[in-house]
Amino acid sequence: MLYKQFVLKGIAKETPWKDLQGQIFLGDKGFIEQCKITLGTPTDLKEIPRSQRYAERPALTEILPYNIQNRALRNKAIHDAHVTYGYTLKAIADHLKIHYTTVSKVVKDGGR
C-alpha cells in the first residue's frame, strides 16, 4: 500500500520529460558532464544526432551576447559556437540577426 502513496503524489506533478536534455539525459549540466566523461561520448560521430552529441552545450545567448561590440571577439565567438558547440550557421545567423553567409565567412576565416 505504500507504493500507492508515491503513485498518488506523482500523479499531481508535472511530467519530468519536459526537462529532458539532448533527448537522452534527465539531470542538470553537472550530471550530463559526468555521464559524458564516464561514457566517453565523442562529439564527432555523425551517426549520433546533434542534439544528443551537444546535450550540455551552452545556449547561444551565453556564447554570443547580443551586445558584443568588438568584431574580433564576436568572430571568435561565432567560430566557437559553430566548431566547438555544433550550432548551425543558420541558428547563429538568426540569433545575431545577420545573414548566414556572413557567419559562413567568419567560420571559414577561423574566427578572425
N, C-alpha and C positions, 0 to 999 in steps of 0.2 A: 504494500500500500504506500510505502514511502516514495516509490517512483512516481506515483500519480501526483504527488505534491509538486515534484520537479516539472512534470509534464504540464500541469496546470499553470505554473509560474511562467513557463516558457511560451505558452500559447499567447499570452498578452504582450510579449516583447516583439520588437521589430526583427525582421529577418537578418541574420548575420551576413547573408550573401551580398548585401549592398556594400560591405566593407572589403570585399574580395579584391586583392591586388594582383594584377598581372594574370588574371584568370585562374590562378592556382594557389595563391598564398592568402591566408586569413590571419593577419597579425600586423604589428607595426613595422617600421623600417628596420629596426634593430633585429627583429626576428627574421625578416626576409634576408638581411645581410648575412646573418648566422647560417641560415639554410643554404645560401649560395656558397658560402665558404665550405660548409660540410659536404655539400653535394658536388662542389667543384664545377658548377654550371658555367660553361663558356658563353660569351655573348656573340660569338662569331658563327654559330651554327645557324645556317639559313633555314633548316628544317623546323626549327623552333620558332613559333610566331613572335614577332617583335614585342608584342605586349607582355609575353612571358619572359623573353630574354632581358628586358629592361624594366622589370617589375618595380625595382626600388629607385629608379631614376628620379631626379628632382624635377619639379614642374618647370615649364618654360619660363614662368614668371620669376622663378628663383635664378635661373641661368641667365635670362635676358630681361632685366627690368626695363620697363617702358621708357625710363628717363636716362638711358645711357647717352651721354653727350660725346664722349671720347670715341671716335671712329675706330681706333686701333683696338680698344677694349671691346667694343661691340663686335668687331670682326672676329676676334679671338673667341668670344662667347658664342657667336654663330657657328664657328668651326667646331667648338666643343659640343654644342647641342646636337650637331649632326653626326660627327665622327665618334665622339665618346658615348653620347647618350642615345643615339639612334633616332633622333627626331627627323621626320621627313623635311625636305626643303619646303614643301607647301605649308606644313604646320608652322615652321619657323617664320616663313613669309607672312602667313596670316596673322600670327602673333604680333609681328613688328609692323604690320600693315605696309609691307613693301612687296615688290614683285619677286616671284620665286627665282627668276633668272639672276637677280641681284644676289640672292642668297647662294645660288649655284656658283657664281663667280667668286664670291668670298670663300666658299668651301674649297673651290679649285685652287685658289691662291694660298691655301693653307692658313687662312685666318689673318693674313697680313693686311 
